[in-house]
Amino acid sequence: MYRSYSDQQYFTNNLCECSLEYFMAYSFLIIFNLFGYFLIIFNVFNINFGLDSNTVKFVWSIVWFLFSCILSRLFCIKKINTRDEEIPLFNADFTIL
C-alpha cells in the first residue's frame, strides 16, 4: 500500500531535532498535558467523575496523554518542497544603513 510523504515522516522522523517544528511540538506537549493535569487530576472545574472517580481519572489521563502525543508529533512533519534549513530569526550581518 502506498503511503504519502507526510505519513512516512510521522513514523520515521527523529525523536528530537534542533528546529522550530520540534520546539513547537514539545512546547505544545508540555502545555497541553499541564492543562490536562489541572482539568482531570486536580479537577479545577469540579467535574463529577462518579463512584469510581480514581479509575475514570486514570483512564481519561491516559487518553489525554496519548492524544497529546499524537497531536504534538504532527507538528514535527515538514512541508513538502521546502528547504531543510530554517530562515534564521537573527542575522548578525544585517545593517540598517
DSSP file (Angstrom, degrees, kcal/mol; ACC not computed):
  #  RESIDUE AA STRUCTURE BP1 BP2  ACC     N-H-->O    O-->H-N    N-H-->O    O-->H-N    TCO  KAPPA ALPHA  PHI   PSI    X-CA   Y-CA   Z-CA
    1    1 A M              0   0    0      0, 0.0     2,-0.4     0, 0.0     0, 0.0   0.000 360.0 360.0 360.0 137.9    0.0    0.0    0.0
    2    2 A Y        -     0   0    0      1,-0.0     2,-0.4     0, 0.0     0, 0.0  -0.626 360.0-163.3 -83.5 131.9    1.3    3.4   -0.9
    3    3 A R        -     0   0    0     -2,-0.4     2,-0.0     1,-0.0    -1,-0.0  -0.890  20.0-117.1-112.8 146.9    1.8    6.0    1.9
    4    4 A S     >  -     0   0    0     -2,-0.4     4,-1.8     1,-0.1     5,-0.2  -0.257  31.0-104.2 -75.4 169.0    2.2    9.7    1.3
    5    5 A Y  H  > S+     0   0    0      1,-0.2     4,-1.8     2,-0.2     5,-0.1   0.871 120.9  52.3 -62.5 -39.4    5.4   11.6    2.3
    6    6 A S  H  > S+     0   0    0      1,-0.2     4,-1.7     2,-0.2    -1,-0.2   0.857 106.3  53.8 -69.2 -33.9    3.8   13.1    5.4
    7    7 A D  H  > S+     0   0    0      1,-0.2     4,-1.0     2,-0.2    -1,-0.2   0.902 108.9  49.1 -64.6 -40.0    2.7    9.6    6.6
    8    8 A Q  H  X S+     0   0    0     -4,-1.8     4,-2.1     1,-0.2     3,-0.4   0.882 108.8  53.4 -66.2 -37.4    6.2    8.3    6.3
    9    9 A Q  H  X S+     0   0    0     -4,-1.8     4,-1.9     1,-0.2    -1,-0.2   0.857  99.6  62.7 -65.6 -34.3    7.5   11.3    8.2
   10   10 A Y  H  < S+     0   0    0     -4,-1.7    -1,-0.2     1,-0.2    -2,-0.2   0.878 117.3  27.7 -59.1 -37.3    5.2   10.7   11.1
   11   11 A F  H  < S+     0   0    0     -4,-1.0    -1,-0.2    -3,-0.4    -2,-0.2   0.702 126.6  42.0 -97.9 -22.1    6.8    7.3   11.8
   12   12 A T  H  < S+     0   0    0     -4,-2.1    -3,-0.2    -5,-0.1    -2,-0.2   0.545  83.1 107.6-109.5  -7.1   10.4    7.9   10.5
   13   13 A N  S  < S-     0   0    0     -4,-1.9    64,-0.1    -5,-0.2    63,-0.0  -0.241  78.8 -90.0 -66.2 160.6   11.3   11.4   11.7
   14   14 A N        -     0   0    0      1,-0.1     3,-0.1    62,-0.1    -1,-0.1  -0.239  25.0-128.0 -65.4 158.2   13.8   11.8   14.6
   15   15 A L  S    S+     0   0    0      1,-0.3     2,-0.4    -3,-0.1    -1,-0.1   0.834  94.1  19.0 -76.3 -33.3   12.6   12.0   18.1
   16   16 A C        +     0   0    0      2,-0.0     2,-0.3     0, 0.0    -1,-0.3  -1.000  68.0 160.9-141.3 139.1   14.5   15.2   18.8
   17   17 A E        -     0   0    0     -2,-0.4     2,-1.5     2,-0.1     5,-0.1  -0.985  45.2-111.1-154.1 149.1   15.9   17.8   16.5
   18   18 A C  S    S+     0   0    0     -2,-0.3     2,-0.3     4,-0.1     3,-0.0  -0.650  74.6 110.7 -86.5  86.6   17.0   21.4   16.8
   19   19 A S  S  > S-     0   0    0     -2,-1.5     4,-1.9     1,-0.1     5,-0.1  -0.959  78.6-107.6-151.6 166.6   14.3   23.1   14.8
   20   20 A L  H  > S+     0   0    0     -2,-0.3     4,-2.4     1,-0.2     5,-0.2   0.861 115.3  56.7 -67.2 -36.7   11.3   25.3   15.2
   21   21 A E  H  > S+     0   0    0      1,-0.2     4,-2.2     2,-0.2    -1,-0.2   0.923 109.4  44.7 -61.9 -44.5    8.8   22.5   14.5
   22   22 A Y  H  > S+     0   0    0      2,-0.2     4,-2.7     1,-0.2     5,-0.3   0.870 111.0  53.8 -70.1 -36.1   10.2   20.3   17.3
   23   23 A F  H  X S+     0   0    0     -4,-1.9     4,-2.2     1,-0.2    -2,-0.2   0.928 111.3  46.1 -61.8 -44.2   10.3   23.3   19.7
   24   24 A M  H  X S+     0   0    0     -4,-2.4     4,-2.6     2,-0.2    -2,-0.2   0.895 112.4  51.7 -63.6 -40.2    6.6   24.0   19.0
   25   25 A A  H  X S+     0   0    0     -4,-2.2     4,-2.4     2,-0.2    -2,-0.2   0.931 112.7  42.9 -65.3 -46.2    5.8   20.3   19.4
   26   26 A Y  H  X S+     0   0    0     -4,-2.7     4,-2.2     2,-0.2    -1,-0.2   0.858 113.9  52.0 -70.7 -33.6    7.5   19.9   22.7
   27   27 A S  H  X S+     0   0    0     -4,-2.2     4,-2.6    -5,-0.3     5,-0.3   0.930 111.5  47.3 -64.3 -44.6    6.0   23.1   24.0
   28   28 A F  H  X S+     0   0    0     -4,-2.6     4,-2.9     1,-0.2     5,-0.3   0.915 110.5  52.9 -61.3 -43.2    2.6   22.0   23.0
   29   29 A L  H  X S+     0   0    0     -4,-2.4     4,-1.8     1,-0.2    -2,-0.2   0.922 113.3  42.6 -59.7 -45.8    3.1   18.6   24.6
   30   30 A I  H  X S+     0   0    0     -4,-2.2     4,-2.1     2,-0.2    -2,-0.2   0.940 118.5  43.2 -68.2 -47.7    4.1   20.2   27.9
   31   31 A I  H  X S+     0   0    0     -4,-2.6     4,-2.3     1,-0.2    -2,-0.2   0.908 114.4  49.8 -67.8 -42.1    1.4   22.9   28.0
   32   32 A F  H  X S+     0   0    0     -4,-2.9     4,-2.0    -5,-0.3    -1,-0.2   0.887 112.8  47.2 -64.8 -39.1   -1.4   20.6   26.8
   33   33 A N  H  X S+     0   0    0     -4,-1.8     4,-2.2    -5,-0.3    -1,-0.2   0.845 109.9  52.7 -73.4 -32.9   -0.5   18.0   29.4
   34   34 A L  H  X S+     0   0    0     -4,-2.1     4,-2.2     2,-0.2    -2,-0.2   0.914 109.8  49.3 -64.8 -41.2   -0.3   20.6   32.2
   35   35 A F  H  X S+     0   0    0     -4,-2.3     4,-2.1     1,-0.2    -2,-0.2   0.913 111.5  49.6 -61.7 -42.1   -3.8   21.8   31.2
   36   36 A G  H  X>S+     0   0    0     -4,-2.0     4,-3.1     2,-0.2     5,-0.6   0.864 107.6  54.7 -64.5 -36.4   -5.0   18.1   31.3
   37   37 A Y  I  X>S+     0   0    0     -4,-2.2     5,-2.5     1,-0.2     4,-0.8   0.947 112.9  41.1 -61.9 -48.6   -3.4   17.6   34.7
   38   38 A F  I  <5S+     0   0    0     -4,-2.2     6,-1.9     3,-0.2    -2,-0.2   0.830 118.9  47.2 -70.0 -30.2   -5.3   20.6   36.2
   39   39 A L  I  <5S+     0   0    0     -4,-2.1     6,-0.3    -5,-0.2     8,-0.2   0.911 128.0  19.4 -75.6 -43.4   -8.5   19.7   34.3
   40   40 A I  I  <5S+     0   0    0     -4,-3.1    -3,-0.2    -5,-0.2    -2,-0.1   0.933 132.8  29.2 -95.8 -57.5   -8.6   16.0   35.1
   41   41 A I  I  <<S+     0   0    0     -4,-0.8    -3,-0.2    -5,-0.6    -4,-0.1   0.958 128.8  36.8 -75.3 -51.8   -6.5   15.2   38.2
   42   42 A F  S   <S-     0   0    0     -5,-2.5    -1,-0.2    -6,-0.1    -4,-0.2   0.727  96.0-147.7 -74.0 -21.3   -6.7   18.5   40.1
   43   43 A N    >   +     0   0    0     -6,-0.4     3,-1.2     1,-0.1    -4,-0.2   0.941  25.6 175.3  54.9  60.2  -10.3   18.8   39.0
   44   44 A V  T 3  S+     0   0    0     -6,-1.9    -5,-0.1     1,-0.3    -1,-0.1   0.854  77.1  47.6 -63.1 -38.3  -10.4   22.6   38.8
   45   45 A F  T 3  S-     0   0    0     -6,-0.3    -1,-0.3    -7,-0.2    -2,-0.1   0.277 110.9-118.3 -91.5  11.4  -14.0   22.7   37.4
   46   46 A N    <   -     0   0    0     -3,-1.2     2,-0.3     1,-0.2    -2,-0.1   0.917  42.1-173.7  53.1  52.3  -15.4   20.2   40.0
   47   47 A I        -     0   0    0     -8,-0.2     2,-0.8    -7,-0.1    -1,-0.2  -0.595  24.4-127.6 -75.7 134.2  -16.4   17.6   37.4
   48   48 A N        -     0   0    0     -2,-0.3     3,-0.1     1,-0.1    -1,-0.1  -0.766  26.4-178.2 -85.9 110.1  -18.3   14.7   39.0
   49   49 A F        -     0   0    0     -2,-0.8     3,-0.2     1,-0.3    -1,-0.1   0.402  38.8-123.5 -90.3   1.7  -16.5   11.5   37.8
   50   50 A G    >   -     0   0    0      1,-0.2     3,-0.5     6,-0.0    -1,-0.3  -0.456  49.2 -38.4  93.0-163.6  -18.9    9.1   39.5
   51   51 A L  T 3  S+     0   0    0      1,-0.3     2,-1.1    -2,-0.1     3,-0.3   0.906 136.3  46.3 -70.4 -42.8  -18.3    6.4   42.1
   52   52 A D  T 3> S+     0   0    0     -3,-0.2     4,-2.3     1,-0.2    -1,-0.3  -0.478  71.4 153.0 -96.5  62.8  -15.1    5.1   40.6
   53   53 A S  H <>  +     0   0    0     -2,-1.1     4,-2.7    -3,-0.5    -1,-0.2   0.854  67.1  53.8 -66.1 -35.8  -13.5    8.5   40.2
   54   54 A N  H  > S+     0   0    0     -3,-0.3     4,-2.1     2,-0.2    -1,-0.2   0.903 110.9  46.4 -66.5 -38.8   -9.9    7.4   40.5
   55   55 A T  H  > S+     0   0    0      2,-0.2     4,-2.5     1,-0.2    -2,-0.2   0.919 114.0  47.5 -67.2 -43.7  -10.4    4.8   37.8
   56   56 A V  H  X S+     0   0    0     -4,-2.3     4,-2.6     1,-0.2     5,-0.2   0.907 112.1  50.0 -65.2 -41.7  -12.1    7.3   35.5
   57   57 A K  H  X S+     0   0    0     -4,-2.7     4,-2.3    -5,-0.2    -1,-0.2   0.900 110.8  50.5 -62.1 -40.6   -9.5    9.9   36.1
   58   58 A F  H  X S+     0   0    0     -4,-2.1     4,-2.0     2,-0.2    -2,-0.2   0.933 112.1  46.0 -63.8 -46.3   -6.8    7.4   35.3
   59   59 A V  H  X S+     0   0    0     -4,-2.5     4,-2.4     1,-0.2    -2,-0.2   0.929 114.3  48.0 -63.5 -45.5   -8.4    6.3   32.0
   60   60 A W  H  X S+     0   0    0     -4,-2.6     4,-2.6     1,-0.2    -1,-0.2   0.869 110.5  51.8 -64.0 -36.5   -9.0    9.9   31.0
   61   61 A S  H  X S+     0   0    0     -4,-2.3     4,-2.3    -5,-0.2    -1,-0.2   0.878 110.3  48.4 -69.6 -35.9   -5.5   11.0   31.8
   62   62 A I  H  X S+     0   0    0     -4,-2.0     4,-2.5     2,-0.2     5,-0.2   0.927 114.1  46.2 -66.5 -45.1   -4.1    8.1   29.7
   63   63 A V  H  X S+     0   0    0     -4,-2.4     4,-2.5     1,-0.2    -2,-0.2   0.913 112.9  50.8 -62.6 -42.7   -6.3    9.0   26.8
   64   64 A W  H  X S+     0   0    0     -4,-2.6     4,-2.3     2,-0.2    -2,-0.2   0.917 111.4  47.8 -60.7 -45.0   -5.4   12.7   27.2
   65   65 A F  H  X S+     0   0    0     -4,-2.3     4,-2.2     2,-0.2    -2,-0.2   0.921 112.9  47.1 -65.0 -45.1   -1.7   11.9   27.2
   66   66 A L  H  X S+     0   0    0     -4,-2.5     4,-2.2     1,-0.2    -1,-0.2   0.905 112.4  50.5 -64.3 -40.6   -1.9    9.6   24.1
   67   67 A F  H  X S+     0   0    0     -4,-2.5     4,-2.3     1,-0.2    -1,-0.2   0.901 110.7  49.1 -62.7 -41.4   -4.0   12.2   22.3
   68   68 A S  H  X S+     0   0    0     -4,-2.3     4,-2.5     1,-0.2    -1,-0.2   0.862 109.7  52.2 -68.2 -34.9   -1.4   15.0   23.1
   69   69 A C  H  X S+     0   0    0     -4,-2.2     4,-1.8     2,-0.2    -2,-0.2   0.910 110.7  47.5 -65.8 -41.3    1.5   12.8   21.9
   70   70 A I  H  X S+     0   0    0     -4,-2.2     4,-1.2     2,-0.2    -2,-0.2   0.929 114.8  45.8 -65.4 -45.0   -0.3   12.2   18.6
   71   71 A L  H  X S+     0   0    0     -4,-2.3     4,-0.7     1,-0.2     3,-0.3   0.909 112.4  49.8 -65.8 -41.8   -1.0   15.8   18.1
   72   72 A S  H >< S+     0   0    0     -4,-2.5     3,-0.6     1,-0.2     4,-0.4   0.832 106.0  56.9 -69.3 -29.4    2.4   17.0   19.1
   73   73 A R  H >< S+     0   0    0     -4,-1.8     3,-1.1     1,-0.2    -1,-0.2   0.818  97.5  63.2 -68.2 -29.0    4.0   14.5   16.7
   74   74 A L  H >< S+     0   0    0     -4,-1.2     3,-1.1    -3,-0.3    -1,-0.2   0.792  93.5  62.7 -65.0 -27.0    2.0   16.1   13.9
   75   75 A F  T << S+     0   0    0     -4,-0.7    -1,-0.3    -3,-0.6    -2,-0.2   0.740  94.2  63.2 -67.4 -21.5    3.9   19.3   14.4
   76   76 A C  T <  S+     0   0    0     -3,-1.1     2,-0.4    -4,-0.4    -1,-0.2   0.528  77.1 105.2 -83.0  -5.7    7.1   17.6   13.5
   77   77 A I    <   -     0   0    0     -3,-1.1     2,-0.2    -4,-0.2   -71,-0.1  -0.638  64.8-142.9 -79.7 126.7    6.0   16.9    9.9
   78   78 A K        -     0   0    0     -2,-0.4   -69,-0.1     1,-0.1     2,-0.1  -0.597  20.7-104.3 -89.6 150.6    7.8   19.1    7.5
   79   79 A K    >   -     0   0    0     -2,-0.2     3,-0.8     1,-0.1     2,-0.2  -0.376  39.5-102.7 -71.9 150.9    6.0   20.5    4.4
   80   80 A I  T 3  S+     0   0    0      1,-0.2    -1,-0.1    -2,-0.1     3,-0.1  -0.479 100.7  18.2 -73.8 144.2    6.8   19.0    1.0
   81   81 A N  T 3  S+     0   0    0      1,-0.2     2,-0.3    -2,-0.2    -1,-0.2   0.834  94.5 125.5  64.0  37.6    9.1   21.0   -1.3
   82   82 A T    <   -     0   0    0     -3,-0.8    -1,-0.2     1,-0.0     2,-0.1  -0.871  66.1 -98.2-118.9 159.2   10.6   23.2    1.5
   83   83 A R        -     0   0    0     -2,-0.3    -1,-0.0     1,-0.1     0, 0.0  -0.401  22.4-134.6 -72.3 151.2   14.2   23.7    2.4
   84   84 A D  S    S+     0   0    0     -2,-0.1     2,-0.2     2,-0.1    -1,-0.1   0.859  86.6  72.8 -74.3 -35.4   15.7   21.7    5.3
   85   85 A E  S    S-     0   0    0      1,-0.1     2,-0.2   -66,-0.0    -2,-0.1  -0.545  82.3-128.8 -82.0 148.6   17.4   24.7    6.8
   86   86 A E        -     0   0    0     -2,-0.2    -2,-0.1     1,-0.1    -1,-0.1  -0.551  24.1-101.2 -92.6 158.0   15.3   27.3    8.5
   87   87 A I        -     0   0    0     -2,-0.2    -1,-0.1     1,-0.1     2,-0.0  -0.674  47.6-114.7 -74.2 125.8   15.4   31.0    8.0
   88   88 A P        -     0   0    0      0, 0.0     3,-0.1     0, 0.0    -1,-0.1  -0.351  11.8-146.0 -67.2 142.5   17.4   32.5   10.9
   89   89 A L  S    S+     0   0    0      1,-0.2     2,-0.4    -2,-0.0    -2,-0.0   0.737  88.4  34.6 -77.9 -23.0   15.5   34.7   13.3
   90   90 A F        -     0   0    0      0, 0.0     2,-0.5     0, 0.0    -1,-0.2  -0.997  65.9-168.7-135.1 130.3   18.6   36.9   13.8
   91   91 A N    >   -     0   0    0     -2,-0.4     3,-1.3     1,-0.1     0, 0.0  -0.973  10.1-160.8-120.9 118.3   21.2   37.7   11.3
   92   92 A A  T 3  S+     0   0    0     -2,-0.5    -1,-0.1     1,-0.3     0, 0.0   0.709  90.3  61.3 -70.6 -20.1   24.4   39.4   12.6
   93   93 A D  T 3  S+     0   0    0      2,-0.0     2,-0.3     0, 0.0    -1,-0.3   0.496  77.5 113.7 -84.2  -3.5   25.3   40.7    9.1
   94   94 A F    <   -     0   0    0     -3,-1.3     2,-0.4     2,-0.0    -3,-0.0  -0.528  43.2-179.2 -75.0 128.7   22.1   42.8    8.8
   95   95 A T        -     0   0    0     -2,-0.3    -2,-0.0     1,-0.1    -3,-0.0  -0.965  25.8-149.1-127.3 147.0   22.7   46.5    8.7
   96   96 A I              0   0    0     -2,-0.4    -1,-0.1     1,-0.2    -2,-0.0   0.906 360.0 360.0 -80.5 -43.9   20.2   49.3    8.5
   97   97 A L              0   0    0      0, 0.0    -1,-0.2     0, 0.0    -2,-0.0   0.439 360.0 360.0 -95.2 360.0   22.2   51.9    6.6
